[in-house]
């Protein structure tokens, strides 16, 4: 049951990262209204969450990430 949820998160965060990246590259309109959403910050957070979801998928696939990897190299 973890695979469908992981793929859903990867798709959602991938789409949000792409949309926020596109939105942050658009020129600002000349107006006195404040922007309520900082799209570069949304891009950064969504990209980080996408990276964590991909790492989780790698762990589900059997690729070990984390402390056991560091212990092999004397860390």
Biopython code that builds the backbone (N, CA, C, O; Angstrom):
import numpy as np
from Bio.PDB.StructureBuilder import StructureBuilder

atoms = [
    (1, "UNK", "N", (0.817, -1.196, 0.000)),
    (1, "UNK", "CA", (0.000, 0.000, 0.000)),
    (1, "UNK", "C", (0.859, 1.258, 0.000)),
    (1, "UNK", "O", (0.359, 2.349, -0.272)),
    (2, "UNK", "N", (2.150, 1.114, 0.303)),
    (2, "UNK", "CA", (2.994, 2.306, 0.354)),
    (2, "UNK", "C", (3.355, 2.830, -1.029)),
    (2, "UNK", "O", (3.571, 4.032, -1.183)),
    (3, "UNK", "N", (3.429, 1.961, -2.050)),
    (3, "UNK", "CA", (3.817, 2.399, -3.391)),
    (3, "UNK", "C", (2.838, 3.384, -4.003)),
    (3, "UNK", "O", (3.277, 4.408, -4.526)),
    (4, "UNK", "N", (1.516, 3.130, -3.967)),
    (4, "UNK", "CA", (0.606, 4.108, -4.567)),
    (4, "UNK", "C", (0.647, 5.469, -3.883)),
    (4, "UNK", "O", (0.550, 6.507, -4.537)),
    (5, "UNK", "N", (0.791, 5.451, -2.571)),
    (5, "UNK", "CA", (0.870, 6.713, -1.841)),
    (5, "UNK", "C", (2.156, 7.449, -2.197)),
    (5, "UNK", "O", (2.142, 8.664, -2.398)),
    (6, "UNK", "N", (3.258, 6.726, -2.276)),
    (6, "UNK", "CA", (4.539, 7.338, -2.632)),
    (6, "UNK", "C", (4.494, 7.913, -4.039)),
    (6, "UNK", "O", (4.969, 9.025, -4.268)),
    (7, "UNK", "N", (3.926, 7.167, -4.988)),
    (7, "UNK", "CA", (3.817, 7.683, -6.358)),
    (7, "UNK", "C", (2.892, 8.889, -6.428)),
    (7, "UNK", "O", (3.135, 9.810, -7.207)),
    (8, "UNK", "N", (1.836, 8.895, -5.625)),
    (8, "UNK", "CA", (0.933, 10.049, -5.597)),
    (8, "UNK", "C", (1.658, 11.291, -5.080)),
    (8, "UNK", "O", (1.476, 12.386, -5.614)),
    (9, "UNK", "N", (2.480, 11.122, -4.042)),
    (9, "UNK", "CA", (3.242, 12.252, -3.518)),
    (9, "UNK", "C", (4.286, 12.730, -4.519)),
    (9, "UNK", "O", (4.496, 13.934, -4.666)),
    (10, "UNK", "N", (4.947, 11.791, -5.214)),
    (10, "UNK", "CA", (5.937, 12.176, -6.218)),
    (10, "UNK", "C", (5.262, 12.969, -7.339)),
    (10, "UNK", "O", (5.790, 13.987, -7.787)),
    (11, "UNK", "N", (4.107, 12.508, -7.788)),
    (11, "UNK", "CA", (3.385, 13.215, -8.846)),
    (11, "UNK", "C", (2.906, 14.590, -8.381)),
    (11, "UNK", "O", (3.023, 15.574, -9.112)),
    (12, "UNK", "N", (2.369, 14.653, -7.170)),
    (12, "UNK", "CA", (1.847, 15.926, -6.662)),
    (12, "UNK", "C", (2.965, 16.945, -6.452)),
    (12, "UNK", "O", (2.847, 18.100, -6.863)),
    (13, "UNK", "N", (4.056, 16.506, -5.806)),
    (13, "UNK", "CA", (5.149, 17.447, -5.558)),
    (13, "UNK", "C", (5.894, 17.804, -6.842)),
    (13, "UNK", "O", (6.407, 18.916, -6.969)),
    (14, "UNK", "N", (5.958, 16.880, -7.786)),
    (14, "UNK", "CA", (6.554, 17.190, -9.077)),
    (14, "UNK", "C", (5.740, 18.230, -9.827)),
    (14, "UNK", "O", (6.295, 19.166, -10.402)),
    (15, "UNK", "N", (4.419, 18.064, -9.819)),
    (15, "UNK", "CA", (3.549, 19.035, -10.481)),
    (15, "UNK", "C", (3.607, 20.393, -9.777)),
    (15, "UNK", "O", (3.639, 21.432, -10.436)),
    (16, "UNK", "N", (3.621, 20.388, -8.447)),
    (16, "UNK", "CA", (3.696, 21.649, -7.711)),
    (16, "UNK", "C", (5.033, 22.347, -7.940)),
    (16, "UNK", "O", (5.074, 23.570, -8.069)),
    (17, "UNK", "N", (6.121, 21.592, -7.992)),
    (17, "UNK", "CA", (7.433, 22.176, -8.270)),
    (17, "UNK", "C", (7.466, 22.791, -9.661)),
    (17, "UNK", "O", (7.963, 23.903, -9.841)),
    (18, "UNK", "N", (6.938, 22.070, -10.644)),
    (18, "UNK", "CA", (6.922, 22.595, -12.011)),
    (18, "UNK", "C", (6.041, 23.833, -12.125)),
    (18, "UNK", "O", (6.429, 24.807, -12.769)),
    (19, "UNK", "N", (4.864, 23.807, -11.510)),
    (19, "UNK", "CA", (3.973, 24.963, -11.574)),
    (19, "UNK", "C", (4.564, 26.169, -10.865)),
    (19, "UNK", "O", (4.518, 27.282, -11.387)),
    (20, "UNK", "N", (5.123, 25.953, -9.674)),
    (20, "UNK", "CA", (5.693, 27.072, -8.927)),
    (20, "UNK", "C", (6.925, 27.630, -9.629)),
    (20, "UNK", "O", (7.159, 28.838, -9.593)),
    (21, "UNK", "N", (7.714, 26.770, -10.267)),
    (21, "UNK", "CA", (8.853, 27.248, -11.044)),
    (21, "UNK", "C", (8.412, 28.079, -12.227)),
    (21, "UNK", "O", (9.022, 29.104, -12.531)),
    (22, "UNK", "N", (7.346, 27.642, -12.905)),
    (22, "UNK", "CA", (6.809, 28.427, -14.017)),
    (22, "UNK", "C", (6.235, 29.751, -13.530)),
    (22, "UNK", "O", (6.452, 30.796, -14.144)),
    (23, "UNK", "N", (5.501, 29.696, -12.420)),
    (23, "UNK", "CA", (4.859, 30.905, -11.883)),
    (23, "UNK", "C", (5.886, 31.918, -11.394)),
    (23, "UNK", "O", (5.680, 33.124, -11.530)),
    (24, "UNK", "N", (6.997, 31.435, -10.824)),
    (24, "UNK", "CA", (8.014, 32.364, -10.324)),
    (24, "UNK", "C", (8.810, 33.004, -11.457)),
    (24, "UNK", "O", (9.453, 34.035, -11.257)),
    (25, "UNK", "N", (8.770, 32.396, -12.656)),
    (25, "UNK", "CA", (9.511, 32.985, -13.769)),
    (25, "UNK", "C", (8.694, 34.010, -14.543)),
    (25, "UNK", "O", (9.225, 34.683, -15.426)),
    (26, "UNK", "N", (7.416, 34.138, -14.224)),
    (26, "UNK", "CA", (6.573, 35.111, -14.906)),
    (26, "UNK", "C", (6.892, 36.522, -14.405)),
    (26, "UNK", "O", (7.161, 36.704, -13.217)),
    (27, "UNK", "N", (6.868, 37.526, -15.293)),
    (27, "UNK", "CA", (7.145, 38.893, -14.843)),
    (27, "UNK", "C", (6.026, 39.411, -13.940)),
    (27, "UNK", "O", (4.859, 39.053, -14.104)),
    (28, "UNK", "N", (6.396, 40.239, -13.008)),
    (28, "UNK", "CA", (5.413, 40.815, -12.083)),
    (28, "UNK", "C", (4.656, 41.923, -12.776)),
    (28, "UNK", "O", (5.225, 42.666, -13.575)),
    (29, "UNK", "N", (3.389, 42.038, -12.478)),
    (29, "UNK", "CA", (2.578, 43.123, -13.008)),
    (29, "UNK", "C", (2.789, 44.352, -12.140)),
    (29, "UNK", "O", (2.996, 44.249, -10.931)),
    (30, "UNK", "N", (2.734, 45.505, -12.769)),
    (30, "UNK", "CA", (2.865, 46.751, -12.010)),
    (30, "UNK", "C", (1.549, 47.043, -11.299)),
    (30, "UNK", "O", (0.579, 47.487, -11.912)),
    (31, "UNK", "N", (1.536, 46.787, -10.011)),
    (31, "UNK", "CA", (0.349, 47.067, -9.209)),
    (31, "UNK", "C", (0.789, 47.314, -7.777)),
    (31, "UNK", "O", (1.909, 46.989, -7.384)),
    (32, "UNK", "N", (-0.102, 47.884, -7.027)),
    (32, "UNK", "CA", (0.193, 48.175, -5.623)),
    (32, "UNK", "C", (-0.191, 47.020, -4.703)),
    (32, "UNK", "O", (0.080, 47.059, -3.503)),
    (33, "UNK", "N", (-0.811, 46.009, -5.261)),
    (33, "UNK", "CA", (-1.217, 44.863, -4.452)),
    (33, "UNK", "C", (-0.002, 44.006, -4.106)),
    (33, "UNK", "O", (0.883, 43.783, -4.933)),
    (34, "UNK", "N", (0.014, 43.545, -2.890)),
    (34, "UNK", "CA", (1.123, 42.686, -2.435)),
    (34, "UNK", "C", (0.904, 41.263, -2.929)),
    (34, "UNK", "O", (-0.233, 40.814, -3.070)),
    (35, "UNK", "N", (2.005, 40.556, -3.191)),
    (35, "UNK", "CA", (1.932, 39.136, -3.536)),
    (35, "UNK", "C", (1.826, 38.337, -2.251)),
    (35, "UNK", "O", (2.648, 38.489, -1.348)),
    (36, "UNK", "N", (0.825, 37.496, -2.172)),
    (36, "UNK", "CA", (0.610, 36.721, -0.956)),
    (36, "UNK", "C", (1.417, 35.436, -0.948)),
    (36, "UNK", "O", (1.678, 34.868, 0.112)),
    (37, "UNK", "N", (1.809, 34.979, -2.123)),
    (37, "UNK", "CA", (2.556, 33.734, -2.223)),
    (37, "UNK", "C", (3.915, 34.036, -2.842)),
    (37, "UNK", "O", (3.991, 34.639, -3.912)),
    (38, "UNK", "N", (4.978, 33.623, -2.179)),
    (38, "UNK", "CA", (6.322, 33.746, -2.729)),
    (38, "UNK", "C", (6.620, 32.468, -3.500)),
    (38, "UNK", "O", (6.954, 31.441, -2.910)),
    (39, "UNK", "N", (6.496, 32.538, -4.833)),
    (39, "UNK", "CA", (6.621, 31.342, -5.650)),
    (39, "UNK", "C", (8.011, 30.735, -5.622)),
    (39, "UNK", "O", (8.108, 29.509, -5.680)),
    (40, "UNK", "N", (9.101, 31.500, -5.539)),
    (40, "UNK", "CA", (10.406, 30.836, -5.399)),
    (40, "UNK", "C", (10.520, 30.002, -4.119)),
    (40, "UNK", "O", (11.159, 28.949, -4.123)),
    (41, "UNK", "N", (9.911, 30.459, -3.035)),
    (41, "UNK", "CA", (9.942, 29.693, -1.781)),
    (41, "UNK", "C", (9.098, 28.424, -1.925)),
    (41, "UNK", "O", (9.488, 27.362, -1.439)),
    (42, "UNK", "N", (7.944, 28.532, -2.592)),
    (42, "UNK", "CA", (7.111, 27.350, -2.835)),
    (42, "UNK", "C", (7.876, 26.344, -3.688)),
    (42, "UNK", "O", (7.808, 25.140, -3.440)),
    (43, "UNK", "N", (8.610, 26.835, -4.699)),
    (43, "UNK", "CA", (9.421, 25.958, -5.542)),
    (43, "UNK", "C", (10.463, 25.220, -4.709)),
    (43, "UNK", "O", (10.663, 24.017, -4.878)),
    (44, "UNK", "N", (11.115, 25.931, -3.823)),
    (44, "UNK", "CA", (12.145, 25.329, -2.975)),
    (44, "UNK", "C", (11.564, 24.254, -2.058)),
    (44, "UNK", "O", (12.101, 23.149, -1.987)),
    (45, "UNK", "N", (10.481, 24.563, -1.361)),
    (45, "UNK", "CA", (9.875, 23.588, -0.444)),
    (45, "UNK", "C", (9.306, 22.382, -1.181)),
    (45, "UNK", "O", (9.479, 21.246, -0.740)),
    (46, "UNK", "N", (8.631, 22.622, -2.298)),
    (46, "UNK", "CA", (8.070, 21.498, -3.057)),
    (46, "UNK", "C", (9.189, 20.631, -3.633)),
    (46, "UNK", "O", (9.056, 19.409, -3.680)),
    (47, "UNK", "N", (10.287, 21.247, -4.070)),
    (47, "UNK", "CA", (11.418, 20.474, -4.576)),
    (47, "UNK", "C", (12.061, 19.635, -3.485)),
    (47, "UNK", "O", (12.463, 18.497, -3.729)),
    (48, "UNK", "N", (12.162, 20.191, -2.281)),
    (48, "UNK", "CA", (12.718, 19.411, -1.160)),
    (48, "UNK", "C", (11.813, 18.234, -0.802)),
    (48, "UNK", "O", (12.297, 17.130, -0.558)),
    (49, "UNK", "N", (10.512, 18.465, -0.771)),
    (49, "UNK", "CA", (9.588, 17.373, -0.468)),
    (49, "UNK", "C", (9.583, 16.329, -1.581)),
    (49, "UNK", "O", (9.426, 15.139, -1.310)),
    (50, "UNK", "N", (9.754, 16.762, -2.835)),
    (50, "UNK", "CA", (9.885, 15.822, -3.939)),
    (50, "UNK", "C", (11.132, 14.962, -3.775)),
    (50, "UNK", "O", (11.095, 13.757, -4.023)),
    (51, "UNK", "N", (12.232, 15.575, -3.359)),
    (51, "UNK", "CA", (13.463, 14.821, -3.131)),
    (51, "UNK", "C", (13.275, 13.783, -2.035)),
    (51, "UNK", "O", (13.739, 12.652, -2.177)),
    (52, "UNK", "N", (12.604, 14.142, -0.943)),
    (52, "UNK", "CA", (12.345, 13.177, 0.129)),
    (52, "UNK", "C", (11.448, 12.041, -0.351)),
    (52, "UNK", "O", (11.649, 10.893, 0.042)),
    (53, "UNK", "N", (10.467, 12.340, -1.191)),
    (53, "UNK", "CA", (9.589, 11.295, -1.712)),
    (53, "UNK", "C", (10.357, 10.345, -2.629)),
    (53, "UNK", "O", (10.118, 9.138, -2.606)),
    (54, "UNK", "N", (11.274, 10.876, -3.433)),
    (54, "UNK", "CA", (12.084, 10.026, -4.306)),
    (54, "UNK", "C", (13.029, 9.158, -3.476)),
    (54, "UNK", "O", (13.229, 7.987, -3.798)),
    (55, "UNK", "N", (13.605, 9.710, -2.422)),
    (55, "UNK", "CA", (14.465, 8.931, -1.531)),
    (55, "UNK", "C", (13.655, 7.823, -0.847)),
    (55, "UNK", "O", (14.142, 6.705, -0.680)),
    (56, "UNK", "N", (12.423, 8.139, -0.455)),
    (56, "UNK", "CA", (11.564, 7.124, 0.152)),
    (56, "UNK", "C", (11.263, 6.008, -0.853)),
    (56, "UNK", "O", (11.249, 4.833, -0.486)),
    (57, "UNK", "N", (11.024, 6.366, -2.108)),
    (57, "UNK", "CA", (10.788, 5.348, -3.135)),
    (57, "UNK", "C", (12.031, 4.489, -3.341)),
    (57, "UNK", "O", (11.923, 3.279, -3.542)),
    (58, "UNK", "N", (13.208, 5.106, -3.293)),
    (58, "UNK", "CA", (14.446, 4.329, -3.412)),
    (58, "UNK", "C", (14.589, 3.359, -2.245)),
    (58, "UNK", "O", (15.043, 2.230, -2.433)),
    (59, "UNK", "N", (14.211, 3.782, -1.051)),
    (59, "UNK", "CA", (14.259, 2.890, 0.107)),
    (59, "UNK", "C", (13.270, 1.740, -0.036)),
    (59, "UNK", "O", (13.572, 0.609, 0.345)),
    (60, "UNK", "N", (12.090, 2.024, -0.582)),
    (60, "UNK", "CA", (11.121, 0.951, -0.806)),
    (60, "UNK", "C", (11.619, -0.027, -1.852)),
    (60, "UNK", "O", (11.284, -1.211, -1.797)),
    (61, "UNK", "N", (12.407, 0.440, -2.798)),
    (61, "UNK", "CA", (12.931, -0.389, -3.874)),
    (61, "UNK", "C", (14.090, -1.273, -3.401)),
    (61, "UNK", "O", (14.472, -2.222, -4.085)),
    (62, "UNK", "N", (14.645, -0.953, -2.227)),
    (62, "UNK", "CA", (15.710, -1.771, -1.665)),
    (62, "UNK", "C", (17.062, -1.090, -1.641)),
    (62, "UNK", "O", (18.043, -1.692, -1.206)),
    (63, "UNK", "N", (17.141, 0.148, -2.097)),
    (63, "UNK", "CA", (18.398, 0.904, -2.034)),
    (63, "UNK", "C", (18.479, 1.525, -0.648)),
    (63, "UNK", "O", (17.629, 2.333, -0.275)),
    (64, "UNK", "N", (19.490, 1.152, 0.106)),
    (64, "UNK", "CA", (19.597, 1.625, 1.479)),
    (64, "UNK", "C", (20.253, 2.998, 1.515)),
    (64, "UNK", "O", (21.360, 3.188, 1.011)),
    (65, "UNK", "N", (19.560, 3.936, 2.112)),
    (65, "UNK", "CA", (20.098, 5.282, 2.334)),
    (65, "UNK", "C", (20.043, 5.547, 3.827)),
    (65, "UNK", "O", (19.178, 5.028, 4.533)),
    (66, "UNK", "N", (20.964, 6.348, 4.292)),
    (66, "UNK", "CA", (20.904, 6.698, 5.709)),
    (66, "UNK", "C", (22.139, 6.303, 6.463)),
    (66, "UNK", "O", (23.235, 6.268, 5.904)),
    (67, "UNK", "N", (21.967, 6.002, 7.743)),
    (67, "UNK", "CA", (23.093, 5.810, 8.654)),
    (67, "UNK", "C", (23.898, 4.541, 8.334)),
    (67, "UNK", "O", (25.106, 4.515, 8.571)),
    (68, "UNK", "N", (23.263, 3.503, 7.807)),
    (68, "UNK", "CA", (24.031, 2.290, 7.510)),
    (68, "UNK", "C", (25.026, 2.529, 6.377)),
    (68, "UNK", "O", (26.077, 1.890, 6.332)),
    (69, "UNK", "N", (24.709, 3.430, 5.479)),
    (69, "UNK", "CA", (25.627, 3.757, 4.397)),
    (69, "UNK", "C", (26.853, 4.482, 4.939)),
    (69, "UNK", "O", (27.971, 4.225, 4.491)),
    (70, "UNK", "N", (26.660, 5.378, 5.890)),
    (70, "UNK", "CA", (27.766, 6.143, 6.449)),
    (70, "UNK", "C", (28.679, 5.267, 7.298)),
    (70, "UNK", "O", (29.879, 5.528, 7.375)),
    (71, "UNK", "N", (28.141, 4.241, 7.931)),
    (71, "UNK", "CA", (28.965, 3.417, 8.819)),
    (71, "UNK", "C", (29.994, 2.586, 8.030)),
    (71, "UNK", "O", (31.020, 2.192, 8.584)),
    (72, "UNK", "N", (29.725, 2.319, 6.744)),
    (72, "UNK", "CA", (30.679, 1.562, 5.945)),
    (72, "UNK", "C", (31.959, 2.346, 5.678)),
    (72, "UNK", "O", (33.027, 1.764, 5.489)),
    (73, "UNK", "N", (31.840, 3.666, 5.663)),
    (73, "UNK", "CA", (32.974, 4.516, 5.316)),
    (73, "UNK", "C", (33.625, 5.151, 6.544)),
    (73, "UNK", "O", (34.422, 6.078, 6.403)),
    (74, "UNK", "N", (33.310, 4.680, 7.710)),
    (74, "UNK", "CA", (33.951, 5.156, 8.922)),
    (74, "UNK", "C", (33.353, 6.439, 9.466)),
    (74, "UNK", "O", (34.012, 7.135, 10.239)),
    (75, "UNK", "N", (32.129, 6.777, 9.091)),
    (75, "UNK", "CA", (31.468, 8.027, 9.510)),
    (75, "UNK", "C", (30.728, 7.900, 10.785)),
    (75, "UNK", "O", (30.129, 8.870, 11.251)),
]
sb = StructureBuilder()
sb.init_structure("model")
sb.init_model(0)
sb.init_chain("A")
sb.init_seg("    ")
for serial, (resi, resn, name, xyz) in enumerate(atoms, 1):
    if name == "N":
        sb.init_residue(resn, " ", resi, " ")
    sb.init_atom(name, np.array(xyz, "f"), 0.0, 1.0, " ", f" {name:<3s}", serial, name[0])
structure = sb.get_structure()
